[in-house]
Amino acid sequence: MWRDEAGKERRVDGLFSIAFDGPAEGVLAAHAVQALETSYWRLGKALGAYPSEPIAVVFYSLQQFRAVTGAPEWAGGTFDTRIRLPVRGALKTPDEFDSALTHELAHAMIASLAPRGIPAWLHEGLATHLEASRPSDALRRLRLARMFVPLRYLQHGFGGLTAPQARVAYDESEVAASMLLERLGANMALLLESLGRGQDLTAALAQFDVSDAAFERDVLARITASR
């Protein structure tokens, strides 16, 4: 269903509200809803939770996206209570579009469990891992770059990083988050909720007999193995 709301054309389908900051594109909206619904169930299974609150998605031209979000040039989307993505001929490269949409949906689902308190490396790492990328690719790039950044330096957002710095930050975050998901499984939702309630990472991990210091050593060991 389409309706005019605050100057935007909006389509509401179940959990998802699709809006265009500009001319509406019905085919793109239908594709987006299908991709979101498919990813929602897969991500919910991985995170151990299925948020029920509506999720708003807004599509922009690339110029509008940069102006509204202030995102760096390397960013393919943002989430700030709404998923915001540039259209950029999305249906010509549907796999890239779906990947970016899934990444931001993961952020939205993580935020529904914990609207605050999640370290950037965990937020971005989970979102990158859950968009169906491969940690093995991230490991290969990190080993070639011979880079390891202590996770405490990846606590905050990556928006101020250059594209090469962001690549390292995302790759390391993906490796770390995928390792943590391997260990916690369905308990990941409980960890996120604990962090959202204000518990620090050390205490939150200790509930599951995970030492944050030992975990970081394990991440370093995996990245530096077989260099």
TINU-961888 format. One record per residue (C-alpha): residue number from 1; x, y, z. Coordinates in steps of 0.05 Angstrom, whole numbers, plus 5000, padded with zeros to 4 digits. Layout:
+-----+------+------+------+
: seq :    X :    Y :    Z :
+-----+------+------+------+
: NUM :    X :    Y :    Z :
...
+-----+------+------+------+
END
This chain:
+-----+------+------+------+
: seq :    X :    Y :    Z :
+-----+------+------+------+
:   1 : 5000 : 5000 : 5000 :
:   2 : 5026 : 5069 : 4982 :
:   3 : 5009 : 5133 : 5019 :
:   4 : 5037 : 5203 : 5023 :
:   5 : 5071 : 5219 : 5089 :
:   6 : 5112 : 5282 : 5101 :
:   7 : 5125 : 5290 : 5027 :
:   8 : 5149 : 5218 : 5018 :
:   9 : 5117 : 5160 : 4983 :
:  10 : 5114 : 5102 : 5032 :
:  11 : 5098 : 5029 : 5026 :
:  12 : 5082 : 4989 : 5088 :
:  13 : 5090 : 4913 : 5086 :
:  14 : 5086 : 4877 : 5153 :
:  15 : 5148 : 4894 : 5193 :
:  16 : 5178 : 4940 : 5141 :
:  17 : 5161 : 5011 : 5119 :
:  18 : 5194 : 5031 : 5054 :
:  19 : 5200 : 5105 : 5036 :
:  20 : 5234 : 5144 : 4980 :
:  21 : 5263 : 5213 : 4990 :
:  22 : 5245 : 5228 : 4918 :
:  23 : 5204 : 5191 : 4865 :
:  24 : 5177 : 5125 : 4889 :
:  25 : 5199 : 5061 : 4853 :
:  26 : 5149 : 5005 : 4863 :
:  27 : 5192 : 4950 : 4834 :
:  28 : 5250 : 4968 : 4878 :
:  29 : 5205 : 4972 : 4939 :
:  30 : 5177 : 4902 : 4926 :
:  31 : 5247 : 4874 : 4916 :
:  32 : 5270 : 4907 : 4980 :
:  33 : 5213 : 4879 : 5021 :
:  34 : 5225 : 4809 : 4995 :
:  35 : 5300 : 4814 : 5010 :
:  36 : 5286 : 4842 : 5080 :
:  37 : 5237 : 4788 : 5098 :
:  38 : 5284 : 4733 : 5075 :
:  39 : 5343 : 4763 : 5114 :
:  40 : 5300 : 4777 : 5176 :
:  41 : 5288 : 4703 : 5189 :
:  42 : 5360 : 4683 : 5176 :
:  43 : 5388 : 4739 : 5220 :
:  44 : 5337 : 4725 : 5275 :
:  45 : 5359 : 4652 : 5278 :
:  46 : 5433 : 4672 : 5282 :
:  47 : 5421 : 4725 : 5336 :
:  48 : 5371 : 4683 : 5375 :
:  49 : 5317 : 4737 : 5373 :
:  50 : 5263 : 4762 : 5326 :
:  51 : 5247 : 4835 : 5340 :
:  52 : 5174 : 4853 : 5328 :
:  53 : 5178 : 4929 : 5324 :
:  54 : 5169 : 4960 : 5255 :
:  55 : 5233 : 4976 : 5217 :
:  56 : 5234 : 5038 : 5172 :
:  57 : 5276 : 5040 : 5109 :
:  58 : 5289 : 5103 : 5068 :
:  59 : 5320 : 5104 : 4999 :
:  60 : 5357 : 5164 : 4970 :
:  61 : 5395 : 5186 : 4909 :
:  62 : 5470 : 5183 : 4924 :
:  63 : 5474 : 5259 : 4932 :
:  64 : 5414 : 5261 : 4979 :
:  65 : 5443 : 5204 : 5019 :
:  66 : 5509 : 5240 : 5031 :
:  67 : 5474 : 5305 : 5048 :
:  68 : 5425 : 5273 : 5097 :
:  69 : 5471 : 5224 : 5132 :
:  70 : 5540 : 5257 : 5127 :
:  71 : 5567 : 5186 : 5115 :
:  72 : 5637 : 5177 : 5088 :
:  73 : 5645 : 5162 : 5014 :
:  74 : 5660 : 5088 : 5027 :
:  75 : 5595 : 5077 : 5065 :
:  76 : 5541 : 5037 : 5029 :
:  77 : 5486 : 5053 : 5080 :
:  78 : 5472 : 5074 : 5151 :
:  79 : 5425 : 5058 : 5208 :
:  80 : 5404 : 5111 : 5259 :
:  81 : 5335 : 5084 : 5280 :
:  82 : 5321 : 5080 : 5205 :
:  83 : 5357 : 5041 : 5151 :
:  84 : 5382 : 5092 : 5100 :
:  85 : 5410 : 5071 : 5033 :
:  86 : 5428 : 5104 : 4967 :
:  87 : 5392 : 5073 : 4909 :
:  88 : 5449 : 5078 : 4858 :
:  89 : 5416 : 5034 : 4805 :
:  90 : 5403 : 4981 : 4856 :
:  91 : 5367 : 4932 : 4811 :
:  92 : 5426 : 4931 : 4763 :
:  93 : 5469 : 4902 : 4818 :
:  94 : 5418 : 4866 : 4862 :
:  95 : 5469 : 4824 : 4900 :
:  96 : 5506 : 4886 : 4924 :
:  97 : 5440 : 4920 : 4941 :
:  98 : 5415 : 4861 : 4980 :
:  99 : 5481 : 4855 : 5017 :
: 100 : 5479 : 4928 : 5038 :
: 101 : 5406 : 4922 : 5058 :
: 102 : 5420 : 4859 : 5099 :
: 103 : 5479 : 4893 : 5134 :
: 104 : 5436 : 4952 : 5156 :
: 105 : 5379 : 4905 : 5176 :
: 106 : 5428 : 4868 : 5221 :
: 107 : 5444 : 4935 : 5254 :
: 108 : 5370 : 4948 : 5264 :
: 109 : 5358 : 4879 : 5295 :
: 110 : 5419 : 4886 : 5341 :
: 111 : 5395 : 4955 : 5362 :
: 112 : 5326 : 4927 : 5379 :
: 113 : 5360 : 4881 : 5429 :
: 114 : 5407 : 4934 : 5455 :
: 115 : 5398 : 5007 : 5433 :
: 116 : 5462 : 5026 : 5468 :
: 117 : 5526 : 4998 : 5498 :
: 118 : 5549 : 4954 : 5440 :
: 119 : 5622 : 4965 : 5420 :
: 120 : 5629 : 4987 : 5348 :
: 121 : 5672 : 4926 : 5331 :
: 122 : 5616 : 4879 : 5354 :
: 123 : 5560 : 4918 : 5321 :
: 124 : 5597 : 4924 : 5255 :
: 125 : 5628 : 4856 : 5259 :
: 126 : 5562 : 4821 : 5269 :
: 127 : 5528 : 4861 : 5214 :
: 128 : 5585 : 4845 : 5166 :
: 129 : 5586 : 4772 : 5184 :
: 130 : 5510 : 4765 : 5179 :
: 131 : 5506 : 4798 : 5111 :
: 132 : 5534 : 4731 : 5087 :
: 133 : 5606 : 4752 : 5075 :
: 134 : 5662 : 4703 : 5090 :
: 135 : 5708 : 4712 : 5150 :
: 136 : 5761 : 4674 : 5110 :
: 137 : 5765 : 4733 : 5062 :
: 138 : 5773 : 4782 : 5119 :
: 139 : 5828 : 4738 : 5149 :
: 140 : 5865 : 4735 : 5083 :
: 141 : 5864 : 4811 : 5076 :
: 142 : 5887 : 4822 : 5147 :
: 143 : 5944 : 4773 : 5139 :
: 144 : 5966 : 4807 : 5075 :
: 145 : 5962 : 4875 : 5109 :
: 146 : 5999 : 4848 : 5171 :
: 147 : 5952 : 4889 : 5214 :
: 148 : 5920 : 4879 : 5283 :
: 149 : 5886 : 4935 : 5321 :
: 150 : 5870 : 4923 : 5395 :
: 151 : 5795 : 4918 : 5401 :
: 152 : 5793 : 4974 : 5452 :
: 153 : 5811 : 5021 : 5394 :
: 154 : 5751 : 4997 : 5356 :
: 155 : 5700 : 5014 : 5409 :
: 156 : 5670 : 5073 : 5373 :
: 157 : 5643 : 5085 : 5303 :
: 158 : 5686 : 5079 : 5241 :
: 159 : 5658 : 5141 : 5205 :
: 160 : 5722 : 5181 : 5214 :
: 161 : 5767 : 5129 : 5182 :
: 162 : 5796 : 5130 : 5112 :
: 163 : 5773 : 5075 : 5065 :
: 164 : 5836 : 5032 : 5076 :
: 165 : 5831 : 5042 : 5152 :
: 166 : 5757 : 5024 : 5150 :
: 167 : 5773 : 4960 : 5111 :
: 168 : 5820 : 4937 : 5166 :
: 169 : 5770 : 4957 : 5221 :
: 170 : 5713 : 4920 : 5187 :
: 171 : 5754 : 4858 : 5172 :
: 172 : 5781 : 4852 : 5243 :
: 173 : 5712 : 4865 : 5271 :
: 174 : 5682 : 4811 : 5227 :
: 175 : 5734 : 4760 : 5249 :
: 176 : 5724 : 4777 : 5323 :
: 177 : 5648 : 4778 : 5319 :
: 178 : 5645 : 4712 : 5281 :
: 179 : 5690 : 4679 : 5333 :
: 180 : 5646 : 4705 : 5389 :
: 181 : 5583 : 4680 : 5354 :
: 182 : 5616 : 4612 : 5347 :
: 183 : 5626 : 4610 : 5422 :
: 184 : 5560 : 4638 : 5445 :
: 185 : 5510 : 4614 : 5393 :
: 186 : 5440 : 4632 : 5415 :
: 187 : 5468 : 4665 : 5477 :
: 188 : 5490 : 4723 : 5433 :
: 189 : 5422 : 4755 : 5445 :
: 190 : 5433 : 4751 : 5520 :
: 191 : 5501 : 4783 : 5513 :
: 192 : 5473 : 4840 : 5472 :
: 193 : 5416 : 4851 : 5521 :
: 194 : 5466 : 4853 : 5579 :
: 195 : 5508 : 4905 : 5544 :
: 196 : 5445 : 4945 : 5528 :
: 197 : 5427 : 4947 : 5602 :
: 198 : 5494 : 4981 : 5616 :
: 199 : 5537 : 4921 : 5635 :
: 200 : 5609 : 4929 : 5611 :
: 201 : 5638 : 4879 : 5562 :
: 202 : 5683 : 4845 : 5613 :
: 203 : 5625 : 4829 : 5660 :
: 204 : 5577 : 4812 : 5604 :
: 205 : 5625 : 4761 : 5574 :
: 206 : 5642 : 4732 : 5642 :
: 207 : 5569 : 4707 : 5647 :
: 208 : 5587 : 4658 : 5593 :
: 209 : 5656 : 4640 : 5621 :
: 210 : 5691 : 4682 : 5568 :
: 211 : 5749 : 4726 : 5588 :
: 212 : 5753 : 4788 : 5544 :
: 213 : 5829 : 4790 : 5549 :
: 214 : 5835 : 4716 : 5531 :
: 215 : 5785 : 4725 : 5475 :
: 216 : 5826 : 4782 : 5445 :
: 217 : 5888 : 4739 : 5448 :
: 218 : 5850 : 4685 : 5410 :
: 219 : 5829 : 4735 : 5357 :
: 220 : 5902 : 4758 : 5349 :
: 221 : 5924 : 4685 : 5345 :
: 222 : 5875 : 4670 : 5289 :
: 223 : 5894 : 4732 : 5250 :
: 224 : 5969 : 4719 : 5255 :
: 225 : 5966 : 4644 : 5244 :
: 226 : 6003 : 4618 : 5182 :
: 227 : 6030 : 4686 : 5162 :
+-----+------+------+------+
END
